[in-house]
């Protein structure tokens, strides 16, 4: 009847995230009341946004020291006091880094019984939907155009590039290291890959997009954003999804250069978004994603670690670029 939890023991103060920022605690297992459900966590999603929440309020409230570390995941309903959920149902819930949680049932919906169930966190979860809507609704690529995506070997970027290929675009992925570049081109079908860690990064990028970039899907911000901004074509579109380069450690000394000058002279369209903006189109998106996975055009890469205790290291590793595809922890 206990509940193991990972709490944010202290906030990083300009430091890189480290294991000693977290602590493992044991609490009593909670009990569901009227209108609530008791959840047992199966898998916890690891996302760069976990780190951003430590810096202040975003689209959700900021994290404070002593709180159970925030994070979404796939949970099983153990006890339900709402009519639309029953024991055994799977839900996606912002239940935090803990084995059990009690949450209001009105905000939860049963997920479809898809196999493998981990796909409910990756390609059919926030990662896949973020890639789908960010590219197609914000980037609006057209067949024959050049699409560039940063953090291309990650959970969102790897799906963005494949959807762009499905839509008939030429796709260039930006990722760290030659091994990830080979994976993008040889296994996922990207047309080219550029190593942002290379001292020749800017030259490599120019060579990969000799005619310029029509659509840039930005997951990183910082110097990579700047390099792509200078390579944009007139009337290009930039989908701003995240700022991975700025989440961990000291803030950068300056923002990307070329703003707002290049935005004006190139007549660029920049759009920031969060996946919840498109909830009304969710079913159509899932139908497309399921069809592409079924016919083999969209490959799913998942990086699954084991055990609640591995969560701090899993997040630190994700921020350092260890993972390929969607990282999650099986609790």
C-alpha positions as CSV (number, residue, x, y, z in Angstrom):
1,X,0.0,0.0,0.0
2,X,3.0,2.3,-0.6
3,X,3.7,4.6,-3.5
4,X,7.2,5.3,-4.7
5,X,7.8,8.8,-6.0
6,X,10.6,10.8,-7.7
7,X,10.5,14.3,-6.3
8,X,12.3,17.4,-7.6
9,X,14.4,17.8,-4.5
10,X,15.9,21.1,-5.6
11,X,15.6,23.3,-8.6
12,X,18.7,23.7,-10.9
13,X,19.9,27.3,-10.6
14,X,21.7,27.9,-13.9
15,X,23.3,24.4,-13.6
16,X,22.9,21.5,-15.8
17,X,20.4,18.9,-14.5
18,X,22.0,16.3,-12.4
19,X,20.9,13.2,-10.5
20,X,21.2,15.0,-7.1
21,X,18.4,17.4,-8.1
22,X,16.0,14.5,-7.6
23,X,15.2,12.2,-4.6
24,X,13.3,8.9,-4.3
25,X,10.6,9.0,-1.6
26,X,7.9,6.6,-0.4
27,X,4.4,7.8,0.4
28,X,1.1,6.1,1.2
29,X,-0.8,4.8,-1.8
30,X,-3.6,7.3,-2.4
31,X,-7.3,6.5,-2.3
32,X,-9.8,7.6,-5.0
33,X,-12.9,9.6,-3.9
34,X,-16.0,10.6,-5.6
35,X,-15.4,11.6,-9.2
36,X,-11.8,10.4,-9.1
37,X,-9.8,7.4,-10.4
38,X,-6.9,5.6,-9.0
39,X,-4.2,5.1,-11.6
40,X,-1.2,2.7,-11.7
41,X,1.6,4.0,-13.9
42,X,2.8,1.7,-16.6
43,X,5.1,4.0,-18.7
44,X,6.3,7.5,-18.2
45,X,7.2,9.8,-21.1
46,X,10.5,11.6,-21.2
47,X,10.4,15.0,-23.0
48,X,12.6,18.0,-23.2
49,X,9.6,20.0,-21.8
50,X,10.2,18.3,-18.5
51,X,13.3,20.4,-18.1
52,X,11.6,23.6,-19.4
53,X,9.0,23.4,-16.6
54,X,11.8,23.8,-14.0
55,X,12.6,27.3,-15.5
56,X,9.1,28.8,-14.9
57,X,5.5,28.7,-16.1
58,X,5.0,27.7,-19.7
59,X,1.7,26.3,-21.0
60,X,1.5,24.7,-17.5
61,X,2.5,25.9,-14.1
62,X,6.2,25.9,-13.0
63,X,7.7,23.2,-10.9
64,X,8.8,23.9,-7.3
65,X,11.2,22.1,-5.0
66,X,9.7,19.2,-3.1
67,X,7.0,18.4,-5.7
68,X,6.6,15.1,-7.3
69,X,8.3,15.5,-10.7
70,X,5.8,16.3,-13.4
71,X,5.4,14.2,-16.4
72,X,2.8,12.4,-18.5
73,X,2.5,8.8,-19.1
74,X,0.4,5.7,-19.8
75,X,-1.6,4.5,-16.8
76,X,-4.0,1.7,-16.0
77,X,-7.2,2.5,-14.2
78,X,-7.4,0.4,-10.9
79,X,-10.4,2.0,-9.3
80,X,-12.9,4.3,-11.0
81,X,-15.6,6.4,-9.5
82,X,-16.7,7.9,-12.8
83,X,-19.1,6.2,-15.3
84,X,-17.0,6.6,-18.4
85,X,-13.9,4.7,-17.1
86,X,-13.6,1.2,-15.7
87,X,-10.9,-0.9,-14.1
88,X,-8.4,-2.0,-16.7
89,X,-8.8,1.0,-19.0
90,X,-5.6,2.7,-20.2
91,X,-5.4,6.5,-20.1
92,X,-2.8,9.1,-20.8
93,X,-2.5,11.2,-17.6
94,X,-0.2,13.9,-16.2
95,X,0.3,11.7,-13.2
96,X,3.9,12.6,-12.5
97,X,6.9,10.4,-11.7
98,X,5.2,8.0,-9.3
99,X,3.8,4.5,-9.2
100,X,0.2,5.5,-8.3
101,X,-1.9,8.7,-8.6
102,X,-5.4,9.8,-8.0
103,X,-6.8,12.2,-10.5
104,X,-10.2,13.7,-11.5
105,X,-11.9,11.3,-13.9
106,X,-13.6,14.0,-15.9
107,X,-10.4,15.0,-17.6
108,X,-9.4,11.5,-18.7
109,X,-10.5,9.3,-21.6
110,X,-10.0,5.6,-22.3
111,X,-7.4,5.0,-25.0
112,X,-8.0,2.6,-27.8
113,X,-6.6,-1.0,-27.4
114,X,-3.8,-0.6,-29.8
115,X,-0.7,-2.8,-29.9
116,X,2.0,-2.4,-28.9
117,X,0.7,-0.1,-26.2
118,X,3.9,1.9,-26.2
119,X,2.8,3.4,-29.5
120,X,0.1,5.2,-27.5
121,X,3.0,7.3,-26.1
122,X,5.0,7.6,-29.2
123,X,3.6,7.8,-32.7
124,X,-0.1,7.9,-31.5
125,X,0.7,10.1,-28.5
126,X,2.0,13.6,-28.1
127,X,5.1,13.0,-30.1
128,X,3.3,11.8,-33.2
129,X,0.6,14.4,-33.0
130,X,3.1,17.2,-32.4
131,X,5.0,16.2,-35.5
132,X,1.8,15.8,-37.6
133,X,0.2,19.2,-36.7
134,X,3.4,21.2,-36.4
135,X,4.5,20.1,-39.9
136,X,1.2,20.0,-41.7
137,X,-0.8,22.8,-40.0
138,X,2.1,25.2,-39.3
139,X,4.7,24.3,-41.9
140,X,2.2,23.6,-44.7
141,X,4.7,21.7,-46.9
142,X,4.1,21.2,-50.6
143,X,5.4,18.3,-52.7
144,X,8.8,19.1,-54.1
145,X,9.7,21.6,-51.4
146,X,12.8,21.3,-49.0
147,X,12.0,20.6,-45.4
148,X,14.6,20.8,-42.7
149,X,14.0,19.5,-39.1
150,X,16.3,19.9,-36.1
151,X,16.7,17.3,-33.4
152,X,15.8,15.0,-36.2
153,X,16.7,11.8,-34.4
154,X,14.4,12.6,-31.5
155,X,10.8,11.5,-30.8
156,X,9.2,14.4,-32.8
157,X,11.8,15.2,-35.4
158,X,12.1,11.6,-36.6
159,X,8.4,11.5,-37.3
160,X,8.4,15.0,-38.9
161,X,10.9,14.0,-41.5
162,X,9.1,10.8,-42.4
163,X,5.8,12.7,-42.8
164,X,7.5,15.2,-45.0
165,X,8.8,12.4,-47.2
166,X,5.3,10.9,-47.4
167,X,4.1,14.3,-48.6
168,X,6.7,14.3,-51.4
169,X,9.2,16.7,-49.9
170,X,13.0,16.6,-49.9
171,X,14.0,16.2,-46.3
172,X,17.2,17.2,-44.4
173,X,17.6,16.2,-40.8
174,X,19.9,18.0,-38.3
175,X,21.2,15.7,-35.6
176,X,24.3,15.1,-33.4
177,X,26.8,12.7,-34.7
178,X,27.5,10.7,-37.9
179,X,25.7,7.6,-36.5
180,X,22.4,9.4,-36.1
181,X,22.9,10.8,-39.5
182,X,23.3,7.4,-41.1
183,X,20.2,6.2,-39.2
184,X,18.1,9.1,-40.6
185,X,19.2,8.5,-44.2
186,X,19.6,4.8,-44.4
187,X,16.7,3.6,-42.3
188,X,14.2,6.5,-42.2
189,X,14.6,7.7,-45.7
190,X,15.8,11.3,-45.1
191,X,17.5,12.7,-48.2
192,X,20.4,14.2,-46.2
193,X,21.6,14.6,-42.6
194,X,23.8,17.4,-41.1
195,X,25.8,17.1,-37.9
196,X,25.3,20.2,-35.7
197,X,28.2,19.1,-33.6
198,X,30.6,19.4,-36.5
199,X,32.8,22.5,-36.8
200,X,31.7,22.4,-40.5
201,X,28.0,22.5,-39.6
202,X,27.1,25.7,-41.4
203,X,29.0,24.7,-44.5
204,X,27.4,21.2,-44.4
205,X,23.9,22.8,-44.1
206,X,24.5,25.1,-47.0
207,X,25.6,22.2,-49.1
208,X,22.5,20.1,-48.1
209,X,20.1,22.9,-49.1
210,X,21.8,24.7,-52.1
211,X,18.5,26.2,-53.2
212,X,17.4,27.2,-49.7
213,X,14.8,25.9,-47.1
214,X,11.0,26.1,-47.7
215,X,9.9,24.8,-44.3
216,X,12.0,24.6,-41.2
217,X,10.7,22.6,-38.2
218,X,12.5,24.0,-35.2
219,X,13.0,21.9,-32.0
220,X,16.2,23.5,-30.8
221,X,16.3,27.3,-31.1
222,X,19.8,28.9,-30.7
223,X,22.6,28.6,-33.2
224,X,20.8,25.9,-35.2
225,X,17.8,28.1,-35.6
226,X,20.0,31.0,-36.7
227,X,21.8,28.9,-39.3
228,X,18.5,27.8,-40.8
229,X,17.0,31.3,-40.7
230,X,19.8,32.6,-42.9
231,X,19.1,29.7,-45.4
232,X,15.4,30.2,-45.6
233,X,13.8,31.0,-49.0
234,X,11.5,34.0,-49.5
235,X,8.1,33.2,-48.1
236,X,9.3,30.2,-46.2
237,X,7.6,28.9,-43.1
238,X,9.0,28.0,-39.7
239,X,7.2,25.8,-37.2
240,X,8.5,26.7,-33.7
241,X,8.1,23.6,-31.6
242,X,10.7,23.8,-28.9
243,X,14.0,25.2,-27.8
244,X,16.1,22.3,-26.6
245,X,19.4,24.1,-26.8
246,X,18.2,26.6,-24.1
247,X,16.6,24.3,-21.5
248,X,19.6,23.0,-19.6
249,X,22.4,25.0,-18.1
250,X,23.3,28.6,-18.3
251,X,21.3,30.8,-20.8
252,X,22.9,31.5,-24.1
253,X,24.9,34.8,-24.4
254,X,22.7,36.0,-27.2
255,X,19.6,35.1,-29.2
256,X,19.6,34.1,-32.8
257,X,20.8,36.9,-35.1
258,X,18.8,37.9,-38.1
259,X,15.6,38.7,-36.1
260,X,13.6,40.5,-37.1
261,X,15.5,41.7,-40.1
262,X,15.5,38.4,-42.1
263,X,11.9,37.7,-41.1
264,X,10.9,40.9,-42.8
265,X,13.2,40.8,-45.9
266,X,12.4,37.1,-46.6
267,X,8.7,37.6,-45.7
268,X,8.8,34.5,-43.5
269,X,5.9,33.0,-41.5
270,X,6.9,31.8,-38.0
271,X,4.3,30.0,-35.9
272,X,4.7,28.7,-32.4
273,X,2.3,26.0,-31.3
274,X,1.4,23.3,-28.7
275,X,-0.3,20.1,-29.7
276,X,-3.5,20.9,-27.7
277,X,-4.2,23.7,-30.2
278,X,-5.4,21.0,-32.6
279,X,-7.6,18.7,-30.4
280,X,-10.5,19.1,-32.8
281,X,-8.5,17.4,-35.6
282,X,-7.1,14.6,-33.4
283,X,-9.1,11.7,-34.9
284,X,-8.2,12.6,-38.5
285,X,-4.5,12.8,-37.6
286,X,-4.6,9.5,-35.8
287,X,-6.2,7.8,-38.8
288,X,-3.4,9.1,-41.0
289,X,-0.7,8.0,-38.6
290,X,-2.2,4.6,-38.2
291,X,-2.5,4.1,-41.9
292,X,1.2,5.2,-42.5
293,X,2.5,2.8,-39.8
294,X,0.4,-0.1,-41.2
295,X,1.7,0.3,-44.7
296,X,5.3,0.7,-43.6
297,X,5.8,4.3,-44.7
298,X,6.2,5.5,-41.1
299,X,8.7,3.7,-39.0
300,X,8.4,3.9,-35.2
301,X,11.5,4.1,-33.0
302,X,11.1,3.7,-29.3
303,X,13.8,3.9,-26.6
304,X,12.4,2.1,-23.5
305,X,14.3,2.1,-20.2
306,X,13.4,0.1,-17.0
307,X,12.3,1.2,-13.5
308,X,11.2,4.3,-11.7
309,X,14.7,4.9,-10.4
310,X,16.0,5.3,-13.9
311,X,13.9,8.4,-14.6
312,X,16.4,11.1,-13.5
313,X,19.2,9.6,-15.6
314,X,16.8,9.0,-18.5
315,X,15.9,12.7,-18.6
316,X,19.5,13.9,-18.3
317,X,20.5,11.5,-21.1
318,X,17.6,12.7,-23.3
319,X,18.8,16.4,-22.8
320,X,22.3,15.2,-23.9
321,X,20.9,13.6,-27.0
322,X,21.4,9.9,-26.0
323,X,18.1,8.7,-27.4
324,X,16.9,7.8,-30.9
325,X,13.1,8.1,-31.2
326,X,10.7,8.3,-28.3
327,X,12.3,7.8,-24.9
328,X,10.1,6.4,-22.1
329,X,10.5,4.4,-18.9
330,X,8.6,1.3,-18.0
331,X,7.6,1.6,-14.4
